[in-house]
């Protein structure tokens, strides 16, 4: 075993220990789920994570306001995400088997910006609407999923897309704003 193999083994062990300890702070945390460090979380007790989930390094899950009883973020079984940010005040649901590439941002709310004399970060939240990413969908690198969007089962969102409207099941969308590229066979 070379030095790199030893370091990787130590990293896996560290992440396994972290996942086990962190699991007690979530609303639920399924068997064999793992969180790879570094990781940021806010109000973990409002987040439910299914079984066999892999949350890659650099990910951030946050519930910035406690308006709703938890869980507000629900992540299904066998979800894979890398360097992903999810922010929810009402409802973000990621169903089973969803693949989320690096740099994806998902939010059920926007920042207000109507008051010119108030910093945008200090203004009340704007639109709040539930988000759902349905079973088996794939979100490409750096995609942004806006409030109120449902991405249908088996749909594909292309890299660097900004999704403002619902995506039908088994559809491929891409662009900013995202537009239908093609419909996949059912």
N, C-alpha and C positions, 0 to 999 in steps of 0.2 A: 504494500500500500504506500503510495507516494504522499508527499506533503499536501497536495491539493485534495486528494481523496480524504485525508484526515480532516482537513478544514471543512469540507462539504459534509462529512459525517457529523462533525461538531455542530455545524449550522443546523442540520436536520434535527439533531437532538435538542438544541436550544429552542427551535421553533415548536417542537412537540411539547416541551415543558411549558413554554409560553401559552400555547393553545389550551393545554389542560387547565392551567391556572386561570386564564382569561375566560374560559367557558362558563365559569360560575357567575360571571357578571352579566351575561346575556339573558334575555327573556327565555330563550331555549338555545341549545347548541347540540347539534346532532352528532352521532357516533362517527368517528374517523374523519371529522372535519378538522382542517388545519388553517392556521393563520401564520403567514410568513412575515418575519420582521424586516424592515420597520413597518409599523402599523399604527394608525391613529383612529380613535373612536371617541364619540361623544354620546353619552346617555345609552350605553350598551344595554341597559335593562329594557329599552324600547325596541330592541332588535332581536329577531328570531332567525336562527341559522339552521338549515336542515343537515342531513347526514351526507358524508362524503363530499363536502364543499371544500374548495381550495381558494383561499383569499391570498393573492400574491402580494409580494413586498411593495410597499409604497401606497397601499390602499388606505382609504379613509371613509369610514361610515359614521354619519353624524345625524342626530336628531336635535336640531338647534333650539327648538321650542317644545315645551311639554303640554301642548294644547290637547292632544289626543291621548287616551289610554293606550298603552302599548299592546303588542308591538306595532310600530309604525313602519319599520323596514322589515320585510319578510323575504328571506332568501331560501328557495327550495332546495331539494336534494340534487347532488351531483352538479352544482353550479361551479364554474371556474371563472375567476376574475383575476386580472393583473393590473396593478397600479391604477385602481378604479376608485372614483369618488362618487358616493351616493349620499345625498342630503334630502331629508324628508321631514315635514312637519305634520303631514296627514297620512299619506300612504304611498309607499313604493313596494311593489310586489315583483319579485323575480322568481318565476316558476322553475320547475325542475329542468335540469339538463341545459340550461342557458350557458353560452360561452361568451365571455366579455373580454375583449382584447385590452391592451395597454392604453392608458390615458382616457378611458371613457368617463364621461360625467353624466349622472342621472339625478334629476331633481324634480320634486313635485311643487316647487315654488320659484318665484323670481323676486329680485330686489325691486323695490319701488324707486322711482327717480323723478317724481313729479315736483318735488320741493327744491328749487334751485339754491336756497340758502342752507340746505342740510346735506351733509355728506351722504352719498348714496348708501354707504354701509350702515348709516344710522337711520335710514328711512324704513317705514314699515314694509313688510313683505308684500309683494304684489299678488299676482295670480297664484292661487293654491288649488291644485287639481291632481287627483290620484294618477299614478303611473303604473302600468303593468307591462312586464316583458314576459310574453307567454312561452310556454314549454318549447324547448329546443331551439329558440332563436339564437342568432349570432350577431353580436354588435362588434363591428370592426374598429380598428385602432383610432383613437381620438374622436369617436362619435359623441355627440351631445344629444341627450334625450330630454325634451322640454316637458313642463307640466301638462297633465291631461292626456298624454300620449299612451296608446296601447300598441305594442309591437306584437303582431300576431304570431301564432305558433309556427315554428320552422322558418320564420322570415330572416332575411339577411340585411343588415344595415352596413353599407360600405364605409370604408375608412374616411375620416374627416367629415362625416355627414352631420348636419344639424336637423334633427327630427322634430318638427313642430306639429305634425298631423299623424293620425293613426296609420299604421302600416298593416295591410291585410296579411292573413296567414300565407306562408309560402311565397311571399313577394321579395324582390330584391329592390332596395332603394339606395340612392346615393345622391350626394350633393348638399349644397347649403343655399336654400333649404332642400331637404331630401325630396327626391321625386322618384316615382316608379320607373325602374329600369326594365324589369321583366317579371313575369309571373312564373314560378317554378311549378313543375308537374306535381299534382296532388298525390 
